[in-house]
Amino acid sequence: MISTAQIEYMLERMYSEHKLTIDIEQQRLRFTLFEWQQQAVGFTGCEIQAAHLFLDKIYLQVAYHGQGFGQQMLHYVEQLGREQDLISISLRVNKHNIQAIRAYERAGFANIKSLCTDIGQGFVMDDYVMQKSLI
């Protein structure tokens, strides 16, 4: 979907220990760690934006794909949004990540627009914005 160079750039920019620590310390995102049999398998990072919940980060180890863990994580995020009386959840997904797009669609998300964002170093994030209503 994207080059190894872009993956490395994005990991350092958005998922490095330093960046995640800053996000946690500034309480910009609410992080949730997901475990299975006392083993960390994934995490989410969500941000409330007005009356909406933005799912900024979702990661599940590849070994756990296709086993329902991703849907459980999305269900948890949905419950979080409902507990906060928010009206929707939105996220961005790479336009070529068909597996993730299908998973989001199964969870009730719909594609609401395309968005191409320059992230520096000559790289772009060419995404769909997907949204799920909570009302």
N, CA, C and O atoms as CSV, one atom per row, in Angstrom:
chain,resi,resn,atom,element,x,y,z
A,1,MET,N,N,0.813,-1.189,0.000
A,1,MET,CA,C,0.000,0.000,0.000
A,1,MET,C,C,0.862,1.261,0.000
A,1,MET,O,O,0.644,2.171,-0.800
A,2,ILE,N,N,1.842,1.308,0.903
A,2,ILE,CA,C,2.770,2.440,0.953
A,2,ILE,C,C,4.183,1.884,1.056
A,2,ILE,O,O,4.384,0.723,1.413
A,3,SER,N,N,5.146,2.720,0.742
A,3,SER,CA,C,6.534,2.260,0.719
A,3,SER,C,C,7.077,2.013,2.123
A,3,SER,O,O,6.555,2.533,3.109
A,4,THR,N,N,8.122,1.218,2.190
A,4,THR,CA,C,8.800,0.965,3.462
A,4,THR,C,C,9.309,2.277,4.049
A,4,THR,O,O,9.239,2.485,5.260
A,5,ALA,N,N,9.820,3.157,3.199
A,5,ALA,CA,C,10.318,4.454,3.678
A,5,ALA,C,C,9.192,5.255,4.330
A,5,ALA,O,O,9.399,5.878,5.372
A,6,GLN,N,N,8.000,5.242,3.724
A,6,GLN,CA,C,6.884,5.975,4.313
A,6,GLN,C,C,6.434,5.324,5.613
A,6,GLN,O,O,6.104,6.026,6.570
A,7,ILE,N,N,6.415,4.017,5.664
A,7,ILE,CA,C,6.046,3.315,6.905
A,7,ILE,C,C,6.992,3.716,8.029
A,7,ILE,O,O,6.550,4.054,9.127
A,8,GLU,N,N,8.290,3.680,7.758
A,8,GLU,CA,C,9.276,4.052,8.780
A,8,GLU,C,C,9.092,5.501,9.213
A,8,GLU,O,O,9.178,5.808,10.402
A,9,TYR,N,N,8.840,6.387,8.266
A,9,TYR,CA,C,8.623,7.801,8.574
A,9,TYR,C,C,7.385,7.966,9.467
A,9,TYR,O,O,7.422,8.686,10.465
A,10,MET,N,N,6.305,7.300,9.099
A,10,MET,CA,C,5.066,7.421,9.860
A,10,MET,C,C,5.194,6.788,11.247
A,10,MET,O,O,4.670,7.324,12.223
A,11,LEU,N,N,5.881,5.663,11.337
A,11,LEU,CA,C,6.074,5.038,12.651
A,11,LEU,C,C,6.828,5.974,13.586
A,11,LEU,O,O,6.464,6.127,14.752
A,12,GLU,N,N,7.874,6.595,13.071
A,12,GLU,CA,C,8.648,7.522,13.902
A,12,GLU,C,C,7.829,8.757,14.249
A,12,GLU,O,O,7.893,9.249,15.376
A,13,ARG,N,N,7.070,9.255,13.300
A,13,ARG,CA,C,6.308,10.493,13.489
A,13,ARG,C,C,5.078,10.306,14.372
A,13,ARG,O,O,4.719,11.212,15.125
A,14,MET,N,N,4.421,9.134,14.291
A,14,MET,CA,C,3.142,8.951,14.975
A,14,MET,C,C,3.115,7.852,16.026
A,14,MET,O,O,2.271,7.873,16.923
A,15,TYR,N,N,4.030,6.888,15.925
A,15,TYR,CA,C,3.957,5.730,16.808
A,15,TYR,C,C,5.233,5.483,17.607
A,15,TYR,O,O,5.339,4.458,18.282
A,16,SER,N,N,6.187,6.380,17.550
A,16,SER,CA,C,7.416,6.178,18.316
A,16,SER,C,C,7.102,6.254,19.809
A,16,SER,O,O,6.106,6.856,20.210
A,17,GLU,N,N,7.936,5.656,20.606
A,17,GLU,CA,C,7.749,5.712,22.057
A,17,GLU,C,C,7.683,7.169,22.525
A,17,GLU,O,O,6.865,7.522,23.374
A,18,HIS,N,N,8.557,8.008,21.960
A,18,HIS,CA,C,8.581,9.425,22.326
A,18,HIS,C,C,7.244,10.102,22.011
A,18,HIS,O,O,6.698,10.811,22.856
A,19,LYS,N,N,6.709,9.887,20.791
A,19,LYS,CA,C,5.446,10.518,20.383
A,19,LYS,C,C,4.289,10.005,21.221
A,19,LYS,O,O,3.443,10.791,21.648
A,20,LEU,N,N,4.235,8.703,21.466
A,20,LEU,CA,C,3.152,8.143,22.265
A,20,LEU,C,C,3.214,8.657,23.702
A,20,LEU,O,O,2.181,8.918,24.317
A,21,THR,N,N,4.428,8.801,24.232
A,21,THR,CA,C,4.600,9.336,25.586
A,21,THR,C,C,4.065,10.764,25.668
A,21,THR,O,O,3.377,11.117,26.625
A,22,ILE,N,N,4.380,11.578,24.669
A,22,ILE,CA,C,3.871,12.955,24.637
A,22,ILE,C,C,2.345,12.956,24.583
A,22,ILE,O,O,1.702,13.711,25.313
A,23,ASP,N,N,1.762,12.122,23.730
A,23,ASP,CA,C,0.302,12.041,23.621
A,23,ASP,C,C,-0.329,11.669,24.964
A,23,ASP,O,O,-1.359,12.224,25.346
A,24,ILE,N,N,0.291,10.731,25.672
A,24,ILE,CA,C,-0.230,10.296,26.971
A,24,ILE,C,C,-0.069,11.407,28.002
A,24,ILE,O,O,-1.015,11.722,28.724
A,25,GLU,N,N,1.115,12.003,28.077
A,25,GLU,CA,C,1.376,13.044,29.068
A,25,GLU,C,C,0.480,14.255,28.862
A,25,GLU,O,O,0.015,14.849,29.834
A,26,GLN,N,N,0.232,14.630,27.618
A,26,GLN,CA,C,-0.624,15.784,27.329
A,26,GLN,C,C,-2.105,15.420,27.349
A,26,GLN,O,O,-2.970,16.277,27.164
A,27,GLN,N,N,-2.382,14.152,27.572
A,27,GLN,CA,C,-3.750,13.633,27.607
A,27,GLN,C,C,-4.539,14.036,26.360
A,27,GLN,O,O,-5.744,14.280,26.418
A,28,ARG,N,N,-3.827,14.100,25.233
A,28,ARG,CA,C,-4.471,14.407,23.956
A,28,ARG,C,C,-5.348,13.243,23.509
A,28,ARG,O,O,-6.445,13.430,22.982
A,29,LEU,N,N,-4.840,12.054,23.732
A,29,LEU,CA,C,-5.573,10.854,23.347
A,29,LEU,C,C,-5.849,10.002,24.571
A,29,LEU,O,O,-5.069,9.985,25.523
A,30,ARG,N,N,-6.964,9.301,24.535
A,30,ARG,CA,C,-7.247,8.308,25.567
A,30,ARG,C,C,-6.811,6.963,25.000
A,30,ARG,O,O,-7.402,6.453,24.048
A,31,PHE,N,N,-5.781,6.405,25.592
A,31,PHE,CA,C,-5.248,5.129,25.124
A,31,PHE,C,C,-5.853,3.975,25.906
A,31,PHE,O,O,-6.092,4.076,27.109
A,32,THR,N,N,-6.095,2.880,25.201
A,32,THR,CA,C,-6.560,1.648,25.829
A,32,THR,C,C,-5.718,0.505,25.290
A,32,THR,O,O,-5.589,0.330,24.078
A,33,LEU,N,N,-5.150,-0.267,26.197
A,33,LEU,CA,C,-4.361,-1.446,25.841
A,33,LEU,C,C,-5.279,-2.663,25.882
A,33,LEU,O,O,-6.043,-2.838,26.831
A,34,PHE,N,N,-5.203,-3.485,24.871
A,34,PHE,CA,C,-6.011,-4.699,24.798
A,34,PHE,C,C,-5.103,-5.904,25.015
A,34,PHE,O,O,-4.034,-6.014,24.413
A,35,GLU,N,N,-5.549,-6.801,25.883
A,35,GLU,CA,C,-4.752,-7.975,26.232
A,35,GLU,C,C,-5.543,-9.247,25.973
A,35,GLU,O,O,-6.774,-9.252,25.997
A,36,TRP,N,N,-4.822,-10.302,25.730
A,36,TRP,CA,C,-5.383,-11.637,25.581
A,36,TRP,C,C,-4.430,-12.596,26.286
A,36,TRP,O,O,-3.245,-12.654,25.957
A,37,GLN,N,N,-4.935,-13.331,27.234
A,37,GLN,CA,C,-4.135,-14.281,28.013
A,37,GLN,C,C,-2.872,-13.608,28.566
A,37,GLN,O,O,-1.761,-14.120,28.430
A,38,GLN,N,N,-3.078,-12.457,29.186
A,38,GLN,CA,C,-2.022,-11.669,29.826
A,38,GLN,C,C,-0.928,-11.217,28.861
A,38,GLN,O,O,0.214,-10.999,29.263
A,39,GLN,N,N,-1.286,-11.081,27.595
A,39,GLN,CA,C,-0.358,-10.640,26.555
A,39,GLN,C,C,-0.959,-9.430,25.847
A,39,GLN,O,O,-2.111,-9.475,25.416
A,40,ALA,N,N,-0.192,-8.354,25.723
A,40,ALA,CA,C,-0.663,-7.189,24.980
A,40,ALA,C,C,-0.788,-7.567,23.507
A,40,ALA,O,O,0.157,-8.081,22.909
A,41,VAL,N,N,-1.967,-7.307,22.926
A,41,VAL,CA,C,-2.190,-7.659,21.518
A,41,VAL,C,C,-2.487,-6.439,20.655
A,41,VAL,O,O,-2.378,-6.507,19.431
A,42,GLY,N,N,-2.863,-5.314,21.283
A,42,GLY,CA,C,-3.176,-4.126,20.500
A,42,GLY,C,C,-3.521,-2.950,21.378
A,42,GLY,O,O,-3.574,-3.057,22.603
A,43,PHE,N,N,-3.756,-1.812,20.723
A,43,PHE,CA,C,-4.168,-0.620,21.465
A,43,PHE,C,C,-4.963,0.312,20.562
A,43,PHE,O,O,-4.889,0.240,19.335
A,44,THR,N,N,-5.720,1.184,21.205
A,44,THR,CA,C,-6.415,2.245,20.506
A,44,THR,C,C,-6.057,3.575,21.163
A,44,THR,O,O,-5.695,3.628,22.339
A,45,GLY,N,N,-6.166,4.635,20.388
A,45,GLY,CA,C,-5.998,5.998,20.891
A,45,GLY,C,C,-7.111,6.852,20.315
A,45,GLY,O,O,-7.205,7.016,19.099
A,46,CYS,N,N,-7.959,7.398,21.182
A,46,CYS,CA,C,-9.124,8.160,20.757
A,46,CYS,C,C,-9.063,9.584,21.294
A,46,CYS,O,O,-8.482,9.845,22.348
A,47,GLU,N,N,-9.673,10.493,20.548
A,47,GLU,CA,C,-9.723,11.891,20.953
A,47,GLU,C,C,-11.145,12.418,20.762
A,47,GLU,O,O,-11.748,12.236,19.704
A,48,ILE,N,N,-11.667,13.068,21.789
A,48,ILE,CA,C,-12.977,13.699,21.658
A,48,ILE,C,C,-12.785,15.038,20.957
A,48,ILE,O,O,-11.983,15.873,21.375
A,49,GLN,N,N,-13.536,15.216,19.890
A,49,GLN,CA,C,-13.509,16.462,19.107
A,49,GLN,C,C,-14.945,16.954,19.011
A,49,GLN,O,O,-15.733,16.457,18.206
A,50,ALA,N,N,-15.275,17.941,19.846
A,50,ALA,CA,C,-16.644,18.453,19.960
A,50,ALA,C,C,-17.553,17.290,20.365
A,50,ALA,O,O,-17.326,16.682,21.411
A,51,ALA,N,N,-18.561,16.968,19.578
A,51,ALA,CA,C,-19.497,15.895,19.931
A,51,ALA,C,C,-19.151,14.581,19.235
A,51,ALA,O,O,-19.984,13.680,19.147
A,52,HIS,N,N,-17.915,14.480,18.743
A,52,HIS,CA,C,-17.495,13.308,17.979
A,52,HIS,C,C,-16.269,12.659,18.620
A,52,HIS,O,O,-15.488,13.319,19.306
A,53,LEU,N,N,-16.117,11.371,18.388
A,53,LEU,CA,C,-14.933,10.645,18.837
A,53,LEU,C,C,-14.098,10.323,17.607
A,53,LEU,O,O,-14.589,9.703,16.664
A,54,PHE,N,N,-12.841,10.742,17.613
A,54,PHE,CA,C,-11.943,10.439,16.504
A,54,PHE,C,C,-11.028,9.306,16.937
A,54,PHE,O,O,-10.278,9.439,17.904
A,55,LEU,N,N,-11.093,8.189,16.216
A,55,LEU,CA,C,-10.216,7.044,16.466
A,55,LEU,C,C,-8.923,7.301,15.714
A,55,LEU,O,O,-8.794,6.969,14.535
A,56,ASP,N,N,-7.972,7.895,16.410
A,56,ASP,CA,C,-6.716,8.335,15.799
A,56,ASP,C,C,-5.746,7.182,15.588
A,56,ASP,O,O,-5.007,7.160,14.604
A,57,LYS,N,N,-5.748,6.225,16.509
A,57,LYS,CA,C,-4.802,5.113,16.423
A,57,LYS,C,C,-5.524,3.812,16.766
A,57,LYS,O,O,-6.262,3.731,17.748
A,58,ILE,N,N,-5.298,2.815,15.949
A,58,ILE,CA,C,-5.757,1.471,16.264
A,58,ILE,C,C,-4.706,0.521,15.714
A,58,ILE,O,O,-4.347,0.575,14.537
A,59,TYR,N,N,-4.225,-0.343,16.583
A,59,TYR,CA,C,-3.192,-1.288,16.185
A,59,TYR,C,C,-3.506,-2.634,16.813
A,59,TYR,O,O,-3.797,-2.717,18.006
A,60,LEU,N,N,-3.449,-3.677,16.019
A,60,LEU,CA,C,-3.622,-5.048,16.470
A,60,LEU,C,C,-2.516,-5.881,15.849
A,60,LEU,O,O,-2.325,-5.859,14.633
A,61,GLN,N,N,-1.789,-6.613,16.677
A,61,GLN,CA,C,-0.716,-7.447,16.148
A,61,GLN,C,C,-1.264,-8.369,15.061
A,61,GLN,O,O,-2.359,-8.917,15.191
A,62,VAL,N,N,-0.504,-8.531,14.009
A,62,VAL,CA,C,-0.933,-9.308,12.843
A,62,VAL,C,C,-1.345,-10.733,13.238
A,62,VAL,O,O,-2.280,-11.282,12.654
A,63,ALA,N,N,-0.682,-11.324,14.194
A,63,ALA,CA,C,-1.003,-12.693,14.622
A,63,ALA,C,C,-2.439,-12.823,15.141
A,63,ALA,O,O,-2.971,-13.930,15.214
A,64,TYR,N,N,-3.061,-11.709,15.497
A,64,TYR,CA,C,-4.413,-11.727,16.055
A,64,TYR,C,C,-5.472,-11.254,15.059
A,64,TYR,O,O,-6.651,-11.172,15.406
A,65,HIS,N,N,-5.067,-10.943,13.833
A,65,HIS,CA,C,-6.036,-10.548,12.803
A,65,HIS,C,C,-6.936,-11.731,12.469
A,65,HIS,O,O,-6.517,-12.887,12.539
A,66,GLY,N,N,-8.175,-11.428,12.107
A,66,GLY,CA,C,-9.101,-12.464,11.660
A,66,GLY,C,C,-9.688,-13.319,12.764
A,66,GLY,O,O,-10.319,-14.339,12.487
A,67,GLN,N,N,-9.490,-12.917,14.020
A,67,GLN,CA,C,-9.990,-13.714,15.144
A,67,GLN,C,C,-11.048,-12.979,15.968
A,67,GLN,O,O,-11.437,-13.438,17.043
A,68,GLY,N,N,-11.506,-11.845,15.462
A,68,GLY,CA,C,-12.543,-11.095,16.161
A,68,GLY,C,C,-12.025,-10.041,17.129
A,68,GLY,O,O,-12.813,-9.276,17.684
A,69,PHE,N,N,-10.717,-9.986,17.340
A,69,PHE,CA,C,-10.159,-9.005,18.270
A,69,PHE,C,C,-10.382,-7.575,17.782
A,69,PHE,O,O,-10.716,-6.695,18.575
A,70,GLY,N,N,-10.201,-7.340,16.487
A,70,GLY,CA,C,-10.395,-6.011,15.933
A,70,GLY,C,C,-11.826,-5.528,16.128
A,70,GLY,O,O,-12.053,-4.370,16.479
A,71,GLN,N,N,-12.781,-6.406,15.903
A,71,GLN,CA,C,-14.179,-6.038,16.101
A,71,GLN,C,C,-14.459,-5.747,17.576
A,71,GLN,O,O,-15.237,-4.846,17.888
A,72,GLN,N,N,-13.836,-6.496,18.481
A,72,GLN,CA,C,-13.989,-6.226,19.913
A,72,GLN,C,C,-13.409,-4.861,20.267
A,72,GLN,O,O,-13.981,-4.127,21.073
A,73,MET,N,N,-12.281,-4.527,19.667
A,73,MET,CA,C,-11.672,-3.219,19.917
A,73,MET,C,C,-12.595,-2.107,19.419
A,73,MET,O,O,-12.788,-1.106,20.109
A,74,LEU,N,N,-13.161,-2.275,18.236
A,74,LEU,CA,C,-14.075,-1.274,17.701
A,74,LEU,C,C,-15.336,-1.164,18.553
A,74,LEU,O,O,-15.858,-0.068,18.757
A,75,HIS,N,N,-15.819,-2.286,19.044
A,75,HIS,CA,C,-16.991,-2.269,19.923
A,75,HIS,C,C,-16.677,-1.491,21.211
A,75,HIS,O,O,-17.512,-0.728,21.697
A,76,TYR,N,N,-15.485,-1.685,21.752
A,76,TYR,CA,C,-15.075,-0.944,22.944
A,76,TYR,C,C,-15.060,0.561,22.656
A,76,TYR,O,O,-15.555,1.349,23.462
A,77,VAL,N,N,-14.503,0.956,21.527
A,77,VAL,CA,C,-14.446,2.370,21.157
A,77,VAL,C,C,-15.871,2.928,21.017
A,77,VAL,O,O,-16.149,4.049,21.442
A,78,GLU,N,N,-16.757,2.143,20.425
A,78,GLU,CA,C,-18.151,2.567,20.292
A,78,GLU,C,C,-18.776,2.789,21.672
A,78,GLU,O,O,-19.458,3.789,21.896
A,79,GLN,N,N,-18.543,1.863,22.583
A,79,GLN,CA,C,-19.091,2.006,23.940
A,79,GLN,C,C,-18.536,3.256,24.619
A,79,GLN,O,O,-19.262,3.967,25.314
A,80,LEU,N,N,-17.263,3.516,24.417
A,80,LEU,CA,C,-16.636,4.712,24.966
A,80,LEU,C,C,-17.347,5.970,24.456
A,80,LEU,O,O,-17.639,6.882,25.230
A,81,GLY,N,N,-17.620,6.012,23.162
A,81,GLY,CA,C,-18.328,7.148,22.584
A,81,GLY,C,C,-19.736,7.298,23.136
A,81,GLY,O,O,-20.192,8.409,23.408
A,82,ARG,N,N,-20.420,6.175,23.299
A,82,ARG,CA,C,-21.785,6.223,23.842
A,82,ARG,C,C,-21.779,6.698,25.294
A,82,ARG,O,O,-22.640,7.481,25.696
A,83,GLU,N,N,-20.810,6.225,26.081
A,83,GLU,CA,C,-20.712,6.653,27.483
A,83,GLU,C,C,-20.494,8.157,27.605
A,83,GLU,O,O,-20.896,8.767,28.595
A,84,GLN,N,N,-19.859,8.750,26.603
A,84,GLN,CA,C,-19.591,10.185,26.599
A,84,GLN,C,C,-20.703,10.975,25.896
A,84,GLN,O,O,-20.586,12.187,25.712
A,85,ASP,N,N,-21.785,10.279,25.502
A,85,ASP,CA,C,-22.916,10.893,24.801
A,85,ASP,C,C,-22.493,11.602,23.518
A,85,ASP,O,O,-23.001,12.675,23.195
A,86,LEU,N,N,-21.561,10.992,22.792
A,86,LEU,CA,C,-21.095,11.553,21.526
A,86,LEU,C,C,-22.000,11.077,20.400
A,86,LEU,O,O,-22.708,10.080,20.540
A,87,ILE,N,N,-21.973,11.798,19.280
A,87,ILE,CA,C,-22.910,11.462,18.203
A,87,ILE,C,C,-22.313,10.580,17.115
A,87,ILE,O,O,-23.053,9.971,16.343
A,88,SER,N,N,-20.963,10.499,17.040
A,88,SER,CA,C,-20.367,9.645,16.006
A,88,SER,C,C,-18.915,9.324,16.339
A,88,SER,O,O,-18.294,9.944,17.203
A,89,ILE,N,N,-18.405,8.340,15.627
A,89,ILE,CA,C,-16.992,7.973,15.661
A,89,ILE,C,C,-16.483,8.115,14.239
A,89,ILE,O,O,-17.153,7.696,13.294
A,90,SER,N,N,-15.311,8.699,14.078
A,90,SER,CA,C,-14.709,8.769,12.748
A,90,SER,C,C,-13.266,8.280,12.817
A,90,SER,O,O,-12.654,8.243,13.885
A,91,LEU,N,N,-12.743,7.911,11.663
A,91,LEU,CA,C,-11.374,7.425,11.546
A,91,LEU,C,C,-10.906,7.640,10.123
A,91,LEU,O,O,-11.699,7.922,9.224
A,92,ARG,N,N,-9.609,7.501,9.932
A,92,ARG,CA,C,-9.021,7.555,8.590
A,92,ARG,C,C,-8.398,6.202,8.290
A,92,ARG,O,O,-7.806,5.572,9.166
A,93,VAL,N,N,-8.536,5.764,7.052
A,93,VAL,CA,C,-7.969,4.495,6.624
A,93,VAL,C,C,-7.409,4.660,5.210
A,93,VAL,O,O,-8.026,5.305,4.363
A,94,ASN,N,N,-6.253,4.080,4.964
A,94,ASN,CA,C,-5.634,4.129,3.642
A,94,ASN,C,C,-6.601,3.563,2.606
A,94,ASN,O,O,-7.214,2.517,2.820
A,95,LYS,N,N,-6.727,4.260,1.491
A,95,LYS,CA,C,-7.672,3.870,0.438
A,95,LYS,C,C,-7.419,2.470,-0.111
A,95,LYS,O,O,-8.328,1.845,-0.656
A,96,HIS,N,N,-6.203,1.979,0.027
A,96,HIS,CA,C,-5.856,0.664,-0.512
A,96,HIS,C,C,-5.879,-0.442,0.539
A,96,HIS,O,O,-5.580,-1.594,0.223
A,97,ASN,N,N,-6.227,-0.113,1.777
A,97,ASN,CA,C,-6.259,-1.104,2.852
A,97,ASN,C,C,-7.648,-1.761,2.873
A,97,ASN,O,O,-8.471,-1.503,3.751
A,98,ILE,N,N,-7.867,-2.603,1.889
A,98,ILE,CA,C,-9.176,-3.231,1.677
A,98,ILE,C,C,-9.598,-4.056,2.890
A,98,ILE,O,O,-10.770,-4.033,3.266
A,99,GLN,N,N,-8.678,-4.777,3.504
A,99,GLN,CA,C,-9.001,-5.604,4.668
A,99,GLN,C,C,-9.548,-4.736,5.806
A,99,GLN,O,O,-10.555,-5.089,6.420
A,100,ALA,N,N,-8.902,-3.619,6.090
A,100,ALA,CA,C,-9.361,-2.734,7.163
A,100,ALA,C,C,-10.681,-2.073,6.785
A,100,ALA,O,O,-11.578,-1.968,7.622
A,101,ILE,N,N,-10.814,-1.627,5.544
A,101,ILE,CA,C,-12.055,-0.992,5.105
A,101,ILE,C,C,-13.228,-1.952,5.292
A,101,ILE,O,O,-14.282,-1.550,5.786
A,102,ARG,N,N,-13.058,-3.196,4.909
A,102,ARG,CA,C,-14.131,-4.192,5.072
A,102,ARG,C,C,-14.452,-4.415,6.547
A,102,ARG,O,O,-15.618,-4.554,6.916
A,103,ALA,N,N,-13.419,-4.449,7.390
A,103,ALA,CA,C,-13.644,-4.623,8.834
A,103,ALA,C,C,-14.434,-3.448,9.401
A,103,ALA,O,O,-15.349,-3.638,10.203
A,104,TYR,N,N,-14.080,-2.232,8.982
A,104,TYR,CA,C,-14.814,-1.057,9.454
A,104,TYR,C,C,-16.250,-1.074,8.948
A,104,TYR,O,O,-17.169,-0.720,9.686
A,105,GLU,N,N,-16.454,-1.483,7.699
A,105,GLU,CA,C,-17.810,-1.568,7.163
A,105,GLU,C,C,-18.629,-2.596,7.939
A,105,GLU,O,O,-19.801,-2.355,8.228
A,106,ARG,N,N,-18.030,-3.740,8.281
A,106,ARG,CA,C,-18.735,-4.751,9.074
A,106,ARG,C,C,-19.145,-4.192,10.436
A,106,ARG,O,O,-20.159,-4.597,11.003
A,107,ALA,N,N,-18.344,-3.259,10.952
A,107,ALA,CA,C,-18.637,-2.650,12.256
A,107,ALA,C,C,-19.609,-1.478,12.138
A,107,ALA,O,O,-19.923,-0.839,13.142
A,108,GLY,N,N,-20.092,-1.184,10.925
A,108,GLY,CA,C,-21.095,-0.151,10.753
A,108,GLY,C,C,-20.583,1.202,10.308
A,108,GLY,O,O,-21.343,2.170,10.288
A,109,PHE,N,N,-19.306,1.293,9.950
A,109,PHE,CA,C,-18.745,2.551,9.464
A,109,PHE,C,C,-19.047,2.705,7.982
A,109,PHE,O,O,-19.147,1.723,7.248
A,110,ALA,N,N,-19.192,3.963,7.552
A,110,ALA,CA,C,-19.421,4.274,6.143
A,110,ALA,C,C,-18.372,5.280,5.687
A,110,ALA,O,O,-17.931,6.137,6.453
A,111,ASN,N,N,-17.985,5.157,4.422
A,111,ASN,CA,C,-17.043,6.090,3.818
A,111,ASN,C,C,-17.777,7.405,3.577
A,111,ASN,O,O,-18.788,7.441,2.875
A,112,ILE,N,N,-17.254,8.505,4.175
A,112,ILE,CA,C,-17.936,9.788,3.997
A,112,ILE,C,C,-17.154,10.761,3.119
A,112,ILE,O,O,-17.732,11.712,2.592
A,113,LYS,N,N,-15.843,10.537,2.951
A,113,LYS,CA,C,-15.081,11.397,2.036
A,113,LYS,C,C,-13.671,10.868,1.846
A,113,LYS,O,O,-13.193,10.021,2.600
A,114,SER,N,N,-13.019,11.390,0.817
A,114,SER,CA,C,-11.603,11.109,0.551
A,114,SER,C,C,-10.787,12.280,1.073
A,114,SER,O,O,-11.236,13.426,1.052
A,115,LEU,N,N,-9.581,11.975,1.540
A,115,LEU,CA,C,-8.722,13.020,2.075
A,115,LEU,C,C,-7.273,12.647,1.781
A,115,LEU,O,O,-6.813,11.566,2.150
A,116,CYS,N,N,-6.569,13.537,1.123
A,116,CYS,CA,C,-5.148,13.318,0.838
A,116,CYS,C,C,-4.370,14.421,1.553
A,116,CYS,O,O,-4.544,15.607,1.272
A,117,THR,N,N,-3.503,14.002,2.488
A,117,THR,CA,C,-2.805,14.953,3.345
A,117,THR,C,C,-1.304,14.814,3.204
A,117,THR,O,O,-0.764,13.715,3.327
A,118,ASP,N,N,-0.631,15.915,2.947
A,118,ASP,CA,C,0.829,15.946,2.897
A,118,ASP,C,C,1.345,15.810,4.327
A,118,ASP,O,O,0.996,16.616,5.188
A,119,ILE,N,N,2.176,14.793,4.588
A,119,ILE,CA,C,2.709,14.592,5.934
A,119,ILE,C,C,4.206,14.877,6.005
A,119,ILE,O,O,4.853,14.573,7.007
A,120,GLY,N,N,4.748,15.455,4.953
A,120,GLY,CA,C,6.156,15.832,4.951
A,120,GLY,C,C,7.041,14.804,4.273
A,120,GLY,O,O,6.621,13.675,4.017
A,121,GLN,N,N,8.290,15.211,3.981
A,121,GLN,CA,C,9.292,14.344,3.366
A,121,GLN,C,C,8.825,13.761,2.029
A,121,GLN,O,O,9.324,12.722,1.597
A,122,GLY,N,N,7.870,14.428,1.374
A,122,GLY,CA,C,7.360,13.963,0.091
A,122,GLY,C,C,6.308,12.867,0.202
A,122,GLY,O,O,5.922,12.285,-0.811
A,123,PHE,N,N,5.838,12.576,1.409
A,123,PHE,CA,C,4.841,11.527,1.634
A,123,PHE,C,C,3.460,12.136,1.827
A,123,PHE,O,O,3.316,13.264,2.299
A,124,VAL,N,N,2.443,11.357,1.448
A,124,VAL,CA,C,1.057,11.754,1.685
A,124,VAL,C,C,0.307,10.589,2.327
A,124,VAL,O,O,0.663,9.422,2.161
A,125,MET,N,N,-0.735,10.946,3.059
A,125,MET,CA,C,-1.690,9.956,3.543
A,125,MET,C,C,-2.910,10.098,2.651
A,125,MET,O,O,-3.616,11.105,2.709
A,126,ASP,N,N,-3.158,9.079,1.816
A,126,ASP,CA,C,-4.260,9.069,0.862
A,126,ASP,C,C,-5.350,8.174,1.442
A,126,ASP,O,O,-5.337,6.957,1.257
A,127,ASP,N,N,-6.285,8.794,2.142
A,127,ASP,CA,C,-7.224,8.056,2.983
A,127,ASP,C,C,-8.680,8.279,2.617
A,127,ASP,O,O,-9.043,9.211,1.899
A,128,TYR,N,N,-9.492,7.378,3.145
A,128,TYR,CA,C,-10.924,7.604,3.264
A,128,TYR,C,C,-11.170,8.004,4.709
A,128,TYR,O,O,-10.501,7.519,5.622
A,129,VAL,N,N,-12.127,8.887,4.907
A,129,VAL,CA,C,-12.629,9.169,6.246
A,129,VAL,C,C,-13.896,8.332,6.376
A,129,VAL,O,O,-14.809,8.422,5.556
A,130,MET,N,N,-13.928,7.517,7.428
A,130,MET,CA,C,-15.089,6.666,7.668
A,130,MET,C,C,-15.722,7.097,8.972
A,130,MET,O,O,-15.040,7.549,9.892
A,131,GLN,N,N,-17.034,6.952,9.041
A,131,GLN,CA,C,-17.758,7.427,10.213
A,131,GLN,C,C,-18.874,6.462,10.563
A,131,GLN,O,O,-19.455,5.806,9.698
A,132,LYS,N,N,-19.158,6.394,11.859
A,132,LYS,CA,C,-20.270,5.593,12.360
A,132,LYS,C,C,-21.094,6.461,13.285
A,132,LYS,O,O,-20.562,7.082,14.205
A,133,SER,N,N,-22.384,6.505,13.044
A,133,SER,CA,C,-23.287,7.265,13.903
A,133,SER,C,C,-23.511,6.512,15.208
A,133,SER,O,O,-23.584,5.283,15.223
A,134,LEU,N,N,-23.617,7.255,16.294
A,134,LEU,CA,C,-23.912,6.665,17.595
A,134,LEU,C,C,-25.314,7.046,18.070
A,134,LEU,O,O,-25.702,6.733,19.195
A,135,ILE,N,N,-26.068,7.723,17.206
A,135,ILE,CA,C,-27.425,8.119,17.597
A,135,ILE,C,C,-28.446,7.456,16.697
A,135,ILE,O,O,-29.647,7.665,16.868
